[in-house]
Amino acid sequence: MIYGATGYTGDLIAREAVRRGQRPVLAGRNRDKVEKLGHELGCPTRVFGLDSTESIAGNLRDVAAVLHCAGPFSATAEPMMDACLASCVPYLDITGEVDVIEAGAARDGRARSAGITLMPAVGFDVVPSDCLAATLAAALPGATQLELAFHASGGFSRGTAKTMVENLHRGGRIRRGGQLISVPTAWQSLDVPFRSGKRTCVSIPWGDVASAYYTTGIGDIVVYTSMHPSRIKQTRFVRPLLGITRWTIVQRFLKDMIDRGAPGPAQPERESSRSSLWGRVADFDGRQVTATLETLGGYPLTVLTALAVVDKVLAGLGPKGFSTPARAFGADFICSFPHTELHVEPVAAPAAAAT
């Protein structure tokens, strides 16, 4: 079952699954949209909301696995997780939200008891960066610090943009000493030497702050994304406004603007999009290893990685309990996808200071 099949990313995944000869159950809350897509693709459909675990579980009675694509995942993931646990149905999603990954980790024991795979974040968030983190950890056993950064072209879907707006006032997240720590929005910046060129990046509460910890065991983690220096200054300037009542009004205004825009990147933009990733680990002795990863843009990659994980889980290759993609399928999992190049290079110089 693809739940959220009529959303931007869910629709892309559903169409690719059908192109491959599969007939997933297409599900969501909007009857007209779900049934229209099901008729177009020749797939069975189910229409239900996520208000009741019992109701959701009733709709999973003959489902072999759920790929959950309906955001914002902070509101939708846990009800679906709990229904999958109750129904002993493997759960996968395409989130990039720290708290959703943590919610999955907290259900590890229940997932083991149910004998199912519970794996959030099987899309661009966080497959490539998770595999990069695993590669770096293997290259420097005993590493205590991990930094990851990415630059992606291709734009965002409405759902992703709205999730970003919803979370902006919550600030940033890092991991320190194994614990999640809240930090201000745009807390640190770093000049990152991507293979495609050096770019200024800013820290964000990306899913790897959670997932990379479970993949590598490294206790100090910061994740960055590319941003123009002027945008970083603007973001830091408005930080005091994010926690006041008026932010709700601003948030509503921004969401309305997003709703008036395109659902997401058009096909030519998606097909030409690329992603550049960089990572660095360091240990107590100051030894460091860096690596770069070049791969497909976010949406094309999400379609491929999500369906690859579905195939593995349906074939019985998914681990029992909570897992991350790299922990389940290895650090080289990302290298099985087209137009992907991973390069690891030991570095002797100390890490550049963040600002």
Stockholm file with secondary structure:
# STOCKHOLM 1.0

chainA/1-355         MIYGATGYTGDLIAREAVRRGQRPVLAGRNRDKVEKLGHELGCPTRVFGLDSTESIAGNLRDVAAVLHCAGPFSATAEPMMDACLASCVPYLDITGEVDVIEAGAARDGRARSAGITLMPAVGFDVVPSDCLAATLAAALPGATQLELAFHASGGFSRGTAKTMVENLHRGGRIRRGGQLISVPTAWQSLDVPFRSGKRTCVSIPWGDVASAYYTTGIGDIVVYTSMHPSRIKQTRFVRPLLGITRWTIVQRFLKDMIDRGAPGPAQPERESSRSSLWGRVADFDGRQVTATLETLGGYPLTVLTALAVVDKVLAGLGPKGFSTPARAFGADFICSFPHTELHVEPVAAPAAAAT
#=GR chainA/1-355 SS CEETTTSHHHHHHHHHHHHTTCCCCEEESCHHHHHHHHHHHTCCEEECCSSCHHHHHHTTTTCSCEEECCSCHHHHHHHHHHHHHHHTCCEEECCCBHHHHHHHHHTHHHHHHHTCEEECCCBTTBHHHHHHHHHHHHHSTTCCEEEEEEEECSCCCHHHHHHHHHHHTTCEEEEETTEEEEECTTCCEEEEEETTEEEEEEECCBTHHHHHHHHHCCSEEEEEEECCHHHHHHHHHTGGGTTSTHHHHHHHHHHHHHHTSCSSCCHHHHHHCEEEEEEEEECTTCCEEEEEEEEECHHHHHHHHHHHHHHHHHTTCSCSEECCHHHHHCGGGGGGSTTCEEEEEEECSCCCCCC
#=GC SS_cons         CEETTTSHHHHHHHHHHHHTTCCCCEEESCHHHHHHHHHHHTCCEEECCSSCHHHHHHTTTTCSCEEECCSCHHHHHHHHHHHHHHHTCCEEECCCBHHHHHHHHHTHHHHHHHTCEEECCCBTTBHHHHHHHHHHHHHSTTCCEEEEEEEECSCCCHHHHHHHHHHHTTCEEEEETTEEEEECTTCCEEEEEETTEEEEEEECCBTHHHHHHHHHCCSEEEEEEECCHHHHHHHHHTGGGTTSTHHHHHHHHHHHHHHTSCSSCCHHHHHHCEEEEEEEEECTTCCEEEEEEEEECHHHHHHHHHHHHHHHHHTTCSCSEECCHHHHHCGGGGGGSTTCEEEEEEECSCCCCCC
//
